Amino acid sequence: MTPTRILHPQSIPVAGVDAHLPPVPLERLTPAALRRRFAAPGDWTPELAGDGRPTMDRPSAAAAVLVPIVDRGDAATVLLTRRTEHLRDHAGQISFPGGRVEPEDADAAATALREAEEEVGLARARIEVIGQLPTYTTVTHFVVTPVVAIVTPPFELTLDAFEVAAAFEVPLAFLMDPANHRRHVFEAAGASRQFLSMPWGEHFIWGATAAMLRNLYGFLAET
């Protein structure tokens, strides 16, 4: 059975907020601290491995996204995009730059860098890859490797108008504070499903992007 896809996530009620969990301390969110953490990842298991049972209408495909943490001095940010409404998968959703692994890509990092350059014009010379998070499997059957990187300003973005409707930055501290992580629960095909959201202004960050950010939270919160 093909799982129900969520078309209007904002309309699904909030079941809870994870304000009982501590935020990642600000001193762990500096570029230097992030480099140290990814240099010694240790034995760590992510909280969320995927959206649930994937659809059965296509085979699995390897993909990678860039998690671009922008060094803004006192307050790092995360660069995100809003996908255009006409795309087949995840139309209109908030995403990291990224996409399907191509045969010419040497590894997941190569895919993420290529896609970031193609989608938003982010120059590779401004990007320092510092590590990866475990793969995340989407309901659309992409097995996604999140590639985490430090992006050093200045840079100019050139959006691919076919794929990207907008690009914006969100404070890393906001995303790494579970008080901003909302849980939505709904019933589909006789089973209970849930997803996370992290709304930022007009941008509704949810689904796979929110889940990968939650895994980043868990990784950085480890002591």
Secondary structure, 3 states (H helix, E strand, C coil): CCCCCCCCHHHCCEEEECCCCCCCCHHHCCHHHHHHHHHCCCCCCCCCCECCCCCCCCCCEEEEEEEEEECCCCCCEEEEEEECCCCCCCCCCEECCEEECCCCCCCHHHHHHHHHHHHHCCCHHHEEEEEECCCEECCCCEEEEEEEEEECCCCCCCCCCCCEEEEEEEEHHHHCCHHHCEEEEEEECCEEEEEEECCECCECCEHHHHHHHHHHHHHHHCC
